[in-house]
Amino acid sequence: MVKQAGGVDERYHMGFHVSWDQFHRDARALTHRLSGLNDKFDYVVAVTRGGLVPAAIVARELGVRVIETVCVASYDYGKQGEADVLKAPNGKFLDLKGENGLIVDDLVDTGATAKVVRNMLPKAHFATVYAKPAGAKLVDTFITEVSQDTWIYLPWDMSLQFAPPITEGAKV
C-alpha cells in the first residue's frame, strides 16, 4: 500500500480529528449508553493501546474497579496489518470467557482486532467509542459511526502546531 503524507494508507480519503475534550465527551456518552443496559459489569478489559483511555473513563463512570488488558497490535501509524496478540488477559478472565465483563476499545475499523478479542472473551459486552461499517457488527455498543475511508486522528497521536493560512500568500 502506498502511504500519503502523514503515513496514512491511501485508502483513507478523509480525516476525522478528535480533540481530548471531544474524546472525553464521546467516552462519557458511551458510558451513558452502557449504563442504560441491564448488564452489570464486574470488570473492564481494555484493548491496548487505544482502549486504555476510554476504558479508564468508562470504568470510573460505571464504578468498576477491576481493569484488565489485552494487548493486540494491528496498526503501525496508518498501516494496518495482521492482529498480533502481545498479551492475553489474565487466565481468570479467559476462564470466564468474558462473562459479566466489558471490553472497551477506542474504535473498530476492519474488525481484525475485534475478532481476535471477541474469540477470547465471547460472553463479554464489547464497546467502542467509534466504529466503521466493516467492523461495527462485531461490537455491541458504540457512539459514533465514521465512514470506512476516514482515518480517525485520536488526540494522543496529534500535537498542536502552526497551520498556515488557507489563502496562498496571506501574511502571517
Backbone torsions as a table, in degrees:
resi	resn	phi	psi	omega
1	MET	NA	142.1	178.0
2	VAL	-87.1	140.7	179.5
3	LYS	-101.5	143.4	173.5
4	GLN	-86.0	176.0	173.8
5	ALA	-56.2	137.3	-179.3
6	GLY	92.8	-0.3	173.7
7	GLY	83.4	10.5	-176.6
8	VAL	-96.5	136.6	179.1
9	ASP	-52.8	150.2	-177.4
10	GLU	-68.0	-14.5	179.0
11	ARG	-69.4	-13.2	178.2
12	TYR	-95.1	116.3	-176.1
13	HIS	-102.9	-12.8	-179.2
14	MET	-133.1	159.9	176.2
15	GLY	-121.7	141.4	176.6
16	PHE	-121.0	105.1	-175.5
17	HIS	-93.2	124.5	-176.3
18	VAL	-115.1	122.3	177.4
19	SER	-81.6	167.3	176.8
20	TRP	-59.6	-43.2	-179.6
21	ASP	-61.5	-45.2	-179.8
22	GLN	-65.1	-40.9	-179.7
23	PHE	-63.2	-41.6	178.7
24	HIS	-62.7	-44.4	177.8
25	ARG	-61.5	-42.8	-178.9
26	ASP	-67.6	-38.3	177.7
27	ALA	-67.0	-37.1	176.1
28	ARG	-69.2	-35.7	175.7
29	ALA	-64.0	-38.5	175.6
30	LEU	-61.3	-43.7	178.7
31	THR	-61.9	-41.8	178.9
32	HIS	-60.0	-44.5	178.4
33	ARG	-63.2	-42.1	179.7
34	LEU	-66.3	-35.6	-178.6
35	SER	-68.3	-18.8	177.7
36	GLY	-81.5	-7.3	178.1
37	LEU	-80.3	159.7	176.6
38	ASN	-81.4	-6.2	-177.8
39	ASP	-72.8	141.5	172.0
40	LYS	-111.1	122.0	-178.2
41	PHE	-97.1	126.6	178.6
42	ASP	-87.2	-22.5	-178.0
43	TYR	-157.1	159.7	177.3
44	VAL	-117.6	138.8	172.6
45	VAL	-113.3	114.7	179.1
46	ALA	-88.4	130.8	175.5
47	VAL	-88.7	110.8	-175.2
48	THR	-88.8	150.6	8.0
49	ARG	-94.2	-29.7	-173.9
50	GLY	-59.5	-28.4	-177.3
51	GLY	-83.6	-6.0	-177.8
52	LEU	-62.0	-48.4	-176.7
53	VAL	-66.4	-52.2	179.3
54	PRO	-64.7	-33.1	178.3
55	ALA	-62.5	-39.8	178.3
56	ALA	-64.8	-42.0	-179.9
57	ILE	-67.1	-47.4	-179.4
58	VAL	-62.3	-46.6	-179.4
59	ALA	-60.7	-42.1	178.8
60	ARG	-61.1	-49.6	-175.4
61	GLU	-68.3	-30.1	179.1
62	LEU	-90.1	-5.6	-179.8
63	GLY	74.4	25.0	179.2
64	VAL	-92.4	126.2	-177.0
65	ARG	-97.2	-21.0	-176.4
66	VAL	-95.8	117.4	179.1
67	ILE	-125.4	125.4	177.6
68	GLU	-113.9	165.3	176.8
69	THR	-126.1	151.1	165.7
70	VAL	-126.3	126.8	-175.2
71	CYS	-105.4	112.3	-178.9
72	VAL	-126.7	129.0	177.3
73	ALA	-108.0	122.6	176.4
74	SER	-138.0	-9.7	178.7
75	TYR	-121.9	147.9	172.4
76	ASP	-135.4	83.1	179.3
77	TYR	45.9	65.9	172.9
78	GLY	100.4	-14.4	-179.7
79	LYS	-113.0	123.3	179.5
80	GLN	-94.3	136.1	177.4
81	GLY	-126.0	-159.1	177.6
82	GLU	-70.6	146.3	177.5
83	ALA	-75.6	125.1	-177.9
84	ASP	-120.3	118.3	179.9
85	VAL	-79.2	114.1	179.3
86	LEU	-90.8	-28.3	178.0
87	LYS	-155.1	122.1	176.3
88	ALA	-83.9	160.9	174.3
89	PRO	-61.9	158.2	175.3
90	ASN	-50.4	144.8	-178.1
91	GLY	-52.8	-33.5	178.9
92	LYS	-58.2	-42.5	-179.6
93	PHE	-73.4	-35.5	176.9
94	LEU	-65.6	-38.8	178.5
95	ASP	-61.7	-34.2	178.7
96	LEU	-76.8	-13.7	-177.3
97	LYS	57.3	23.7	178.6
98	GLY	91.2	0.7	-178.6
99	GLU	-56.4	132.0	-177.1
100	ASN	61.9	19.7	-179.0
101	GLY	-111.4	159.3	179.0
102	LEU	-125.7	120.8	174.0
103	ILE	-92.7	133.0	179.4
104	VAL	-127.5	131.3	174.0
105	ASP	-136.3	162.7	179.9
106	ASP	-70.6	-42.1	-177.4
107	LEU	-156.0	161.6	169.8
108	VAL	-121.9	127.9	-177.3
109	ASP	-107.9	-93.4	178.6
110	THR	-81.1	-19.2	-179.0
111	GLY	97.4	1.6	-178.1
112	ALA	-59.0	-48.9	178.8
113	THR	-67.4	-44.1	-178.2
114	ALA	-59.1	-39.9	179.1
115	LYS	-60.7	-44.9	-179.0
116	VAL	-63.1	-47.7	-178.0
117	VAL	-68.7	-41.8	179.4
118	ARG	-60.6	-38.0	177.6
119	ASN	-65.2	-33.3	178.4
120	MET	-73.4	-38.2	-173.2
121	LEU	-129.2	65.1	-171.7
122	PRO	-65.2	-21.3	-177.8
123	LYS	-92.7	-5.2	-178.4
124	ALA	-76.7	155.9	171.7
125	HIS	-86.0	129.2	-175.6
126	PHE	-108.4	122.5	-178.5
127	ALA	-128.4	138.7	173.9
128	THR	-131.6	157.5	177.6
129	VAL	-75.4	-47.0	-178.2
130	TYR	-120.1	150.8	179.2
131	ALA	-143.2	142.4	172.6
132	LYS	-106.9	155.1	-174.0
133	PRO	-53.1	-39.6	-176.9
134	ALA	-65.2	-26.3	-178.3
135	GLY	-111.2	-11.5	-173.4
136	ALA	-56.9	-34.0	-177.6
137	LYS	-70.1	-13.1	-179.0
138	LEU	-88.3	-10.2	179.3
139	VAL	-113.4	156.3	-177.9
140	ASP	-88.3	-33.4	-175.5
141	THR	-143.5	136.3	171.3
142	PHE	-149.6	168.5	-177.8
143	ILE	-102.5	-52.7	-172.5
144	THR	-123.8	128.2	174.3
145	GLU	-94.1	134.9	-178.5
146	VAL	-123.4	142.3	-177.7
147	SER	-60.5	153.4	-175.5
148	GLN	-62.3	-29.9	-177.0
149	ASP	-90.8	18.2	179.9
150	THR	-108.8	130.1	174.0
151	TRP	-89.1	128.9	179.6
152	ILE	-93.2	115.9	178.1
153	TYR	-92.4	106.5	-178.0
154	LEU	-86.6	155.6	-170.9
155	PRO	-59.9	-30.9	-179.4
156	TRP	-75.9	-7.8	177.7
157	ASP	-102.1	5.1	-176.0
158	MET	-126.5	162.0	172.7
159	SER	-141.3	155.6	178.3
160	LEU	-74.6	136.0	176.6
161	GLN	-154.0	165.6	179.1
162	PHE	-62.0	136.4	174.0
163	ALA	-115.6	121.0	-179.0
164	PRO	-66.3	153.4	178.3
165	PRO	-58.2	149.6	-179.4
166	ILE	-65.5	-41.9	-179.0
167	THR	-73.3	120.6	-179.3
168	GLU	-62.3	134.3	178.2
169	GLY	84.5	0.8	178.9
170	ALA	-66.0	144.0	178.8
171	LYS	-77.4	141.9	-179.8
172	VAL	-92.4	NA	NA
